[in-house]
Amino acid sequence: MSEKTSVKCIALLAMLTAVTHVSRLAFQFLPNVQPVTAILLILTFTMSTKDALIVAVLSIVLSNITLGMGVWTLAQILSFAVVVMCAAALKPVQHKLPLMVHIVFAGAMGYLYGFIISLVQAPFFGIQNFWVYYLSGLPFDTMHALGNAGFYVILWPILPPIIRKFMNK
């Protein structure tokens, strides 16, 4: 990778981090509905796992400085890391998959994210019955899944060409 390309990459990751941060703030009035997961999935598919992980960590830390830090910050980072790793596993075949499979995958990642969050947070909060705790959060996970699917539909035709154009300039 040339120095010029790495500077472009850093600038693009900074812009995507800013977009995820602002979008989290803009949609905070809707519980668990924001385009962060969709952006991270698309970033994993169009750039790299490392790039998506960088944006995931930076966007969570940055937005939690505004929205509030706590043990959930670690849970969010871990959850997004798992989501990005699942997308990375799908990356070799993702270009062969129809858009509907991408949309279902994005939705499923909302449920996976919620499961990991619950798994990590339950011990911190002294939750004795994990399944009751997890199931009580399922409506929020459903909102996350539906939001992911909707944002993926909107962003999939737009974001990859922008990323490719930016990186090829």
N, C-alpha and C positions, 0 to 999 in steps of 0.2 A: 504494500500500500504506500503510495507516495505521500509526501508531506501535505500536498495540496488536497488530496483526497481525504486525509485524516482530519484536516481542518474543516472541510465540508461536512464530514461525518459528525464532528463535534458540534458544529453549528446546527445541523439538522436535528441531532439529539436534544440540543438545548431548546430548539423551537418546539419539538414534540413534547418535551417535558413541560414547557410553558403552556402548551395547548391542553395537556392532561390536567395540569394544575387549575387553570382557568375553568375548564369544563367541569371539574369536580366542584368548584365553588359555584358556578352558574346553575348547576342542577342539584345543589344540596337540599333544596326544598322538596325534592322527590326522593324518598328513601331508596337507596341502593341503585338509582338510575343515573348513570353517567357513562360517557364513552371511553373511559380509561381502558377497560378490558378489550373492547373492540380495537382500539388503537394499538394496544400491546400485541394482540393477535396478528393484526395486519403488519406491524413492524417486524415481528418474528418471521412472518412469511416473506416479506420483501427485503429485509436487511439481514439481521442475524439475531441469534439468541442472546448474545452478549449485549447488543444494542438495546434489545427489548428489556433485558434485566436492568440495564443502566437507567432507562427511562422509568421503569417501574419503581425502583428504589428512590430515585430523585423525586418523582412526582408524589409518592406517598409521604416522604419526609417533608417536602416543601408544603404540600397541602395540609399536612397534619400540624405544621407550625401555625397555620392559620386556623384550622378547625379543631385542634386539640391533640396533644400527644398523650400517649399512654401505652399500656401493654398491647393494645390493639394495633399499634403501629408495627410492632414486630410480627404480629399475626397477619396483618395486611401484606407486609413485604414477603413473608413466607408463602402466603396464598397466591400472590401474583407470580412469585417465582415458580410455583407448581403449575400454574396456568400457562406461563411462558414455556416451561419444559414440555408440557403436553402439546402445545403448538409446534415446538421444535421437533417433536417425534412425528408429527403429521406433515411437516414441511416437505420431505422428499416426494410426497404424492399429492400435496395440496393443489397443485396446478391442474391435476387430472380430475379433481372433484367438482361436481356442479355447485353452483352458488347455494342451493338449498342445503347441501351437506355442510358448507361453511357456516350458514346461519344456524343450523341445529347445533353444530359444534360450539359456536359462540354462546348460544343459550345454555348448553350443558356446562360450559365453563363458569357460568354464574352460579350454578348449583355446586360445582366442585369448589369454587372459591368460598362459598358459604360453609361448606362442610369443613374445609381446612381451617377457616376462621374459628368455627365452633370448637373444633378439636384442639386448637392451640389455646383458645381463651378459657375454656371450661376449667382447666386446672388452676389458672391464675385467679379465677373468681370463686374457687371453692365449690364448683358445681358437682353435686354428688351423682346426679342422674343425667349423663351426657345426652341420651336419646330424647328425653323430654326437652332439654335445653335446645338441642338441634332442631327438633320438630317445631318448637315454638318460633324459631326464626325462619321457617320454610316460606311463609308469605313474603318475607323480605328477599329471600333467595330467588323466589319466583319473579319479583320485580326486577332483580338484577339480571336474571336470565332473559326476560322479555326486553329489558333495556339493551342488553348486549346484542340480541338479535336485531332489534330495530336500528341501533347505531351501526351495526355491521352492514346492514342493507344500504344505509346511507353512505357510509365511509368506504366500502370496498371498491366501488367504481371510481372514487375520487382520490383517495390517499395513495395507493400504490403508484399511479402515474405521476403524482406530484413528487413523491420520494425519488422515483427513477429519474425524472427530469432534473430535480435538484442535484442528484449525485452525478449526473452525466454532463452538467454544465462545466 
